[in-house]
Amino acid sequence: MGRTYTSDIVIVGGGAAGIMAALSAKYYAPLKSVILLEGSFAAGRKILVSGGGRCNLYNENLITNPEDHYYDTDKKLLRSIFNQFGYNEIKQFFSDLGILTYVESKQNTGKAFPITDQAHNVLELLLELLKVLDIKLHLNSKVVAIKKEDKFKIQVNKEGNSDMYIADRLIIAAGGKTYPALGADGSGFDLAKALGHKIIEPVVAAVSLTSKAQIAQHLQGVKVQAGLSLFNNTKLIKQTFGDLLFTKYGVSGSAVLNISREASVLINRERFSELELSMDFVMLTQDQLNRKLLELCRKNKGINLPQSLFGLIHYKIANYICRQLKLDSRSYLELTEQERSALLESLTNYTIKINGTRGWNEAEFTSGGVDTNEIDHKSLESNLCSGVYLCGEVLNVDGEIGGYNLSWAWASGAVAGKNAALLS
């Protein structure tokens, strides 16, 4: 036989958004009871892997126009939530918790990390605060059904038993589908759908791309800085610059993750069979590169073509391209105009076919979720089922890599928790 629990507020999902929602609810209504339900054996497990284990808490670029760093979401919703709990509030929250931060200087991305570079420290402090505020965390508690009568009745499967939770207000913060090994399974989408909500098809975001291109196979493990341009036929979809890593299955690296969301939507949601990815290895125009190579070869006569490129690009890329074009035995001065043109094109616009993405276990974020037109943009309360609030990755909100998605979890969780507490 299962047990029955009653609470003023029940939160489904013990990730970043759920934890913040619980803390916010208790802050605004300290006398109300709050229960946080987590389906796996531990809360906040995805926090531990954020920022490569360093915990990219937020981004400095949220100071102005935070909505510019998110995709396909109503800008009014983003402005509303970040106006209530934005950059300053997020930074102050962690400062009050004793977590000092620094902004990473690399590439001027604005990424903010705890000075300890330890996600574990952040999670431990958050979990300790739950205890201090007497927020009940119930682990291994998988929500399987929700029914609304005069109150919410939340059916939970816990280690083979069927428990019942009765609550005045309900917050769904069950996350997306990324990292299923860490407990994410998309069940929040099913719960919201059962309450009448439309779900935008979830697809992977911030994920490596797959390709059968020989260059990826030959150069797997090679990591360089490159400019990337994603095309659908001849239509430019997105451009970016950053780390490019060749792998046995295709391409990865920060630049690829930045461009992958658009690729994933086109391939996985809109069912395009393949896209084109152009790689610029030198970040020079073809005319600039031509003049540079002519100058180098005149000053260093006798050096073969691949070696003349070693000061410009990774030696393995230089060797591969020259070998592929059958130019590796001569100098640049000895090439015909047609051969020079082919080389310049390969160095500045090497194009491969992208035929897919890696899966949920390798993606950082979910694109898709509850249609944000169906929630109140100020309170995050459902327009279809009063007393239900939604926050975090369960909503169709996803942003660029660099702390924006975790920022959304903190912000939306704080707003949902506040309104559930004040209006219950």
C-alpha positions as CSV (number, residue, x, y, z in Angstrom):
1,M,0.0,0.0,0.0
2,G,1.2,3.5,-0.8
3,R,1.2,6.6,1.3
4,T,-0.7,9.8,1.0
5,Y,1.0,13.2,1.4
6,T,-0.6,16.7,1.5
7,S,1.2,19.9,0.7
8,D,0.4,23.5,-0.2
9,I,2.8,23.3,-3.2
10,V,4.1,20.2,-5.0
11,I,6.9,20.6,-7.6
12,V,7.6,17.9,-10.1
13,G,11.2,17.7,-11.1
14,G,14.3,18.2,-9.0
15,G,16.6,19.8,-11.5
16,A,17.8,23.4,-11.6
17,A,14.4,24.9,-12.3
18,G,12.6,22.7,-9.8
19,I,15.1,23.5,-7.0
20,M,14.9,27.2,-7.7
21,A,11.1,27.0,-7.8
22,A,11.0,25.3,-4.4
23,L,13.4,27.9,-2.9
24,S,11.5,30.8,-4.3
25,A,8.1,29.5,-3.1
26,K,9.4,29.0,0.4
27,Y,11.0,32.4,0.4
28,Y,7.8,34.2,-0.5
29,A,5.5,31.9,1.6
30,P,7.7,30.6,4.5
31,L,4.7,29.1,6.3
32,K,3.5,27.1,3.4
33,S,4.6,23.5,2.9
34,V,6.6,22.6,-0.2
35,I,7.4,19.1,-1.5
36,L,9.9,18.6,-4.3
37,L,9.5,15.3,-6.3
38,E,12.5,13.9,-8.2
39,G,12.1,10.7,-10.2
40,S,15.7,9.5,-9.9
41,F,17.9,8.7,-7.0
42,A,19.4,12.2,-6.7
43,A,18.3,15.8,-7.4
44,G,20.2,18.2,-9.7
45,R,22.3,15.7,-11.5
46,K,22.4,17.7,-14.7
47,I,23.8,20.7,-12.8
48,L,26.8,18.5,-12.1
49,V,27.6,18.2,-15.8
50,S,26.9,21.8,-16.8
51,G,29.9,23.8,-18.1
52,G,31.9,20.6,-18.3
53,G,31.6,20.1,-14.6
54,R,32.5,23.7,-13.8
55,C,28.8,24.9,-13.7
56,N,28.3,27.7,-16.2
57,L,25.8,29.5,-13.8
58,Y,24.8,32.4,-16.1
59,N,26.1,34.8,-18.8
60,E,27.1,38.4,-18.5
61,N,25.4,39.2,-21.8
62,L,22.0,38.8,-20.0
63,I,22.5,42.4,-18.7
64,T,21.0,43.9,-21.8
65,N,18.4,42.3,-24.1
66,P,18.6,38.8,-22.8
67,E,15.9,37.7,-25.2
68,D,18.3,38.0,-28.1
69,H,20.1,34.9,-26.9
70,Y,17.1,32.5,-27.2
71,Y,15.5,30.9,-30.1
72,D,11.9,31.0,-31.5
73,T,10.4,32.1,-28.2
74,D,8.0,35.0,-27.7
75,K,10.3,37.9,-26.9
76,K,7.7,39.3,-24.5
77,L,7.8,36.2,-22.4
78,L,11.6,36.3,-22.1
79,R,11.6,40.0,-21.3
80,S,8.9,39.5,-18.7
81,I,10.6,36.7,-16.9
82,F,14.1,38.2,-17.0
83,N,12.7,41.6,-15.9
84,Q,11.5,39.8,-12.7
85,F,14.6,37.6,-12.1
86,G,17.4,38.5,-14.5
87,Y,21.2,38.9,-14.4
88,N,21.4,40.9,-11.2
89,E,19.0,38.7,-9.3
90,I,20.7,35.5,-10.4
91,K,24.1,36.8,-9.5
92,Q,22.9,38.1,-6.2
93,F,21.2,34.8,-5.4
94,F,24.4,32.9,-5.7
95,S,26.4,35.6,-4.0
96,D,24.0,35.4,-1.0
97,L,24.6,31.6,-1.1
98,G,28.3,32.3,-0.7
99,I,29.2,31.4,-4.3
100,L,31.5,33.9,-5.8
101,T,31.8,34.0,-9.6
102,Y,34.1,35.1,-12.4
103,V,33.6,35.8,-16.0
104,E,35.7,33.6,-18.4
105,S,37.9,35.8,-20.6
106,K,38.3,33.2,-23.4
107,Q,36.8,34.5,-26.6
108,N,34.8,37.1,-24.7
109,T,31.8,34.8,-24.4
110,G,30.5,36.2,-21.1
111,K,30.3,32.8,-19.4
112,A,30.2,33.1,-15.6
113,F,31.5,30.3,-13.4
114,P,31.9,29.8,-9.6
115,I,35.5,30.7,-8.6
116,T,35.9,27.1,-7.4
117,D,35.1,25.8,-10.9
118,Q,33.1,23.1,-9.1
119,A,29.5,22.3,-10.0
120,H,29.5,19.9,-7.1
121,N,29.9,22.7,-4.6
122,V,27.0,24.6,-6.2
123,L,24.6,21.6,-6.0
124,E,25.6,20.8,-2.4
125,L,24.8,24.3,-1.3
126,L,21.4,24.3,-3.1
127,L,20.5,20.9,-1.5
128,E,21.6,22.1,1.9
129,L,19.4,25.2,1.5
130,L,16.4,22.9,0.8
131,K,17.0,21.2,4.1
132,V,17.4,24.5,6.0
133,L,14.1,25.8,4.6
134,D,12.3,22.6,5.5
135,I,11.5,21.8,1.8
136,K,10.8,18.1,1.6
137,L,12.8,16.4,-1.2
138,H,11.3,13.0,-2.2
139,L,13.6,11.0,-4.4
140,N,12.8,8.0,-6.6
141,S,9.4,9.5,-6.9
142,K,8.1,9.2,-10.5
143,V,4.9,11.1,-11.2
144,V,2.7,9.0,-13.5
145,A,-0.6,10.9,-13.4
146,I,-2.1,14.2,-12.4
147,K,-5.8,14.8,-11.8
148,K,-7.4,18.1,-10.8
149,E,-10.5,18.1,-8.7
150,D,-10.8,20.7,-5.8
151,K,-7.1,20.1,-5.3
152,F,-4.4,18.4,-7.4
153,K,-4.0,14.7,-7.0
154,I,-0.6,13.6,-8.1
155,Q,0.0,9.8,-8.4
156,V,3.6,8.8,-7.8
157,N,5.3,5.5,-8.4
158,K,7.9,5.1,-5.7
159,E,10.0,1.9,-5.7
160,G,7.0,-0.2,-6.7
161,N,4.5,1.6,-4.5
162,S,1.8,4.0,-5.6
163,D,1.8,7.1,-3.5
164,M,-0.6,10.0,-3.7
165,Y,0.2,13.6,-3.2
166,I,-2.5,16.2,-2.7
167,A,-1.7,19.8,-3.3
168,D,-3.2,23.3,-3.8
169,R,-0.7,24.3,-6.4
170,L,1.4,22.4,-8.8
171,I,4.7,23.3,-10.5
172,I,5.9,21.2,-13.5
173,A,9.7,21.5,-13.8
174,A,10.4,18.0,-15.1
175,G,12.9,19.1,-17.7
176,G,13.5,18.0,-21.2
177,K,14.9,14.8,-22.8
178,T,18.6,15.5,-22.8
179,Y,20.9,13.2,-20.8
180,P,18.4,10.4,-20.1
181,A,21.2,8.6,-18.2
182,L,20.8,11.4,-15.6
183,G,17.1,10.9,-15.3
184,A,15.6,13.1,-18.0
185,D,13.0,11.3,-20.0
186,G,10.6,13.9,-21.3
187,S,7.9,12.8,-18.9
188,G,7.1,16.5,-18.1
189,F,5.9,16.8,-21.7
190,D,3.5,13.9,-21.2
191,L,2.1,15.4,-17.9
192,A,1.6,18.8,-19.5
193,K,-0.1,17.2,-22.6
194,A,-2.4,15.3,-20.3
195,L,-3.5,18.6,-18.8
196,G,-4.4,19.8,-22.3
197,H,-1.2,21.6,-23.5
198,K,0.2,21.5,-27.0
199,I,3.8,20.1,-27.2
200,I,6.2,21.4,-29.8
201,E,8.1,18.3,-30.9
202,P,11.2,18.0,-28.8
203,V,14.5,17.7,-30.7
204,V,18.1,17.7,-29.5
205,A,20.0,21.0,-29.3
206,A,23.7,21.9,-28.7
207,V,24.7,18.5,-30.1
208,S,27.4,17.1,-32.4
209,L,26.5,16.7,-36.1
210,T,26.9,13.5,-38.2
211,S,28.5,13.3,-41.6
212,K,29.9,10.6,-43.9
213,A,32.5,13.1,-45.2
214,Q,36.0,11.5,-45.6
215,I,37.7,14.5,-44.0
216,A,36.0,13.8,-40.7
217,Q,37.1,10.1,-40.8
218,H,40.7,11.0,-41.8
219,L,41.1,13.9,-39.3
220,Q,39.2,12.5,-36.3
221,G,40.6,14.0,-33.1
222,V,41.9,17.2,-34.9
223,K,40.6,20.3,-33.2
224,V,40.9,23.8,-34.8
225,Q,39.4,27.2,-34.7
226,A,37.2,27.7,-37.8
227,G,34.4,29.7,-39.3
228,L,31.3,27.6,-40.0
229,S,28.3,28.4,-42.3
230,L,25.2,26.1,-42.3
231,F,23.2,26.0,-45.6
232,N,20.0,24.4,-46.6
233,N,20.7,24.1,-50.4
234,T,21.9,27.6,-51.1
235,K,20.1,29.3,-48.3
236,L,22.4,30.4,-45.4
237,I,20.9,29.3,-42.1
238,K,23.5,30.4,-39.6
239,Q,27.2,31.4,-39.3
240,T,29.5,31.1,-36.3
241,F,33.2,30.9,-35.3
242,G,34.9,28.7,-32.7
243,D,36.2,25.3,-32.0
244,L,35.7,22.6,-34.7
245,L,36.5,19.0,-33.7
246,F,36.5,16.2,-36.3
247,T,35.2,12.9,-35.1
248,K,34.7,9.4,-36.5
249,Y,30.9,10.2,-36.9
250,G,31.2,13.8,-38.1
251,V,31.9,17.1,-36.4
252,S,31.7,18.6,-32.9
253,G,33.2,21.4,-30.9
254,S,31.8,24.7,-29.6
255,A,31.2,26.1,-33.0
256,V,29.3,23.1,-34.1
257,L,27.2,23.1,-30.9
258,N,26.4,26.8,-31.6
259,I,25.1,25.9,-35.1
260,S,23.5,22.6,-34.3
261,R,20.2,23.8,-33.0
262,E,19.1,25.0,-36.4
263,A,20.4,21.8,-38.0
264,S,18.6,19.7,-35.6
265,V,15.2,21.5,-36.1
266,L,15.6,21.1,-39.9
267,I,16.7,17.5,-39.9
268,N,14.8,16.0,-36.8
269,R,11.6,18.1,-36.8
270,E,11.2,19.3,-40.3
271,R,12.6,16.1,-41.8
272,F,15.2,17.5,-44.2
273,S,17.5,14.7,-45.3
274,E,20.7,16.6,-45.4
275,L,22.3,20.0,-45.1
276,E,25.6,21.6,-46.1
277,L,28.3,22.8,-43.7
278,S,31.0,25.1,-45.0
279,M,34.3,25.3,-43.0
280,D,36.7,28.2,-43.3
281,F,40.0,27.2,-41.9
282,V,41.9,30.4,-42.4
283,M,39.4,33.3,-41.9
284,L,40.9,35.2,-44.9
285,T,39.3,36.1,-48.2
286,Q,40.6,34.0,-51.1
287,D,42.3,37.0,-52.5
288,Q,44.1,37.7,-49.2
289,L,45.1,34.1,-48.9
290,N,46.4,34.0,-52.4
291,R,48.6,37.0,-51.8
292,K,49.8,35.5,-48.5
293,L,50.8,32.2,-50.1
294,L,52.6,33.9,-53.0
295,E,54.6,36.0,-50.5
296,L,55.5,33.0,-48.4
297,C,56.6,30.9,-51.3
298,R,58.7,33.6,-52.8
299,K,60.5,34.1,-49.5
300,N,60.9,30.4,-48.9
301,K,61.7,28.8,-52.2
302,G,61.9,25.0,-52.2
303,I,59.3,24.5,-49.5
304,N,56.5,22.3,-50.7
305,L,52.9,23.3,-50.6
306,P,51.7,21.5,-47.4
307,Q,54.6,23.0,-45.5
308,S,53.9,26.5,-46.7
309,L,50.5,26.1,-45.1
310,F,51.8,25.0,-41.7
311,G,51.9,28.5,-40.4
312,L,48.2,29.1,-41.3
313,I,46.4,25.9,-40.5
314,H,46.7,22.6,-38.7
315,Y,49.4,20.4,-40.4
316,K,47.0,17.5,-40.7
317,I,44.4,19.6,-42.5
318,A,47.1,21.0,-44.8
319,N,48.4,17.5,-45.7
320,Y,44.9,16.1,-46.2
321,I,43.7,18.9,-48.5
322,C,46.9,19.0,-50.6
323,R,46.9,15.2,-50.9
324,Q,43.2,15.2,-51.8
325,L,43.8,17.8,-54.5
326,K,47.0,16.0,-55.6
327,L,49.1,19.1,-55.0
328,D,51.4,17.9,-52.2
329,S,54.6,17.5,-54.3
330,R,54.8,21.1,-55.7
331,S,55.0,24.6,-54.4
332,Y,52.2,27.2,-54.7
333,L,54.2,29.0,-57.4
334,E,54.1,25.9,-59.6
335,L,50.3,25.5,-59.5
336,T,48.0,26.4,-62.4
337,E,45.3,29.0,-61.9
338,Q,42.7,26.3,-61.8
339,E,44.7,24.4,-59.1
340,R,45.2,27.5,-57.1
341,S,41.5,28.3,-57.2
342,A,40.7,24.7,-56.0
343,L,43.1,25.0,-53.1
344,L,41.8,28.5,-52.1
345,E,38.3,27.2,-52.2
346,S,39.1,24.2,-50.0
347,L,40.8,26.3,-47.4
348,T,38.1,28.9,-47.1
349,N,35.0,27.0,-48.1
350,Y,35.4,23.3,-47.5
351,T,31.8,22.0,-47.7
352,I,30.5,18.7,-46.3
353,K,27.1,17.1,-46.1
354,I,25.4,16.9,-42.7
355,N,23.0,14.0,-42.5
356,G,22.0,14.0,-38.9
357,T,22.7,14.7,-35.2
358,R,23.9,12.6,-32.3
359,G,21.2,11.5,-29.8
360,W,19.7,12.6,-26.5
361,N,22.6,11.2,-24.4
362,E,25.0,13.6,-26.1
363,A,22.9,16.7,-26.5
364,E,23.1,19.5,-23.9
365,F,19.6,20.9,-24.3
366,T,16.1,20.3,-25.6
367,S,14.5,22.4,-28.3
368,G,10.7,22.1,-28.1
369,G,8.2,21.5,-25.3
370,V,5.1,23.2,-24.0
371,D,3.8,25.9,-26.4
372,T,4.5,29.2,-24.5
373,N,1.4,30.7,-26.0
374,E,-0.6,28.6,-23.6
375,I,1.0,30.0,-20.4
376,D,0.7,33.4,-18.7
377,H,3.8,35.4,-19.6
378,K,4.0,37.1,-16.3
379,S,3.3,34.4,-13.8
380,L,4.1,31.2,-15.9
381,E,0.7,29.8,-14.8
382,S,-1.1,27.6,-17.3
383,N,-3.9,29.3,-19.3
384,L,-5.5,25.9,-19.6
385,C,-5.4,24.6,-16.1
386,S,-5.4,27.1,-13.3
387,G,-3.1,26.4,-10.4
388,V,-0.5,24.8,-12.6
389,Y,2.8,26.6,-13.3
390,L,5.5,25.5,-15.7
391,C,9.2,26.4,-15.8
392,G,12.6,25.4,-17.1
393,E,13.2,23.1,-20.0
394,V,9.6,21.7,-20.1
395,L,8.7,24.9,-21.8
396,N,9.5,25.5,-25.5
397,V,12.4,27.8,-24.5
398,D,16.0,27.1,-25.5
399,G,19.0,29.4,-25.8
400,E,22.5,29.6,-27.0
401,I,25.3,27.6,-25.2
402,G,27.1,29.6,-22.6
403,G,25.0,29.6,-19.5
404,Y,21.8,30.9,-21.1
405,N,19.8,27.7,-20.6
406,L,20.7,27.4,-17.0
407,S,19.9,31.1,-16.6
408,W,16.4,30.3,-17.9
409,A,16.1,27.5,-15.4
410,W,17.0,29.8,-12.5
411,A,14.8,32.7,-13.7
412,S,11.7,30.8,-14.7
413,G,11.9,28.6,-11.6
414,A,12.1,31.7,-9.4
415,V,9.1,33.3,-11.1
416,A,7.0,30.1,-11.0
417,G,7.8,29.5,-7.4
418,K,7.0,33.0,-6.4
419,N,3.6,33.1,-8.1
420,A,2.6,29.7,-6.9
421,A,3.3,30.7,-3.4
422,L,1.6,34.1,-3.5
423,L,-1.5,33.0,-5.3
424,S,-2.1,29.7,-3.5
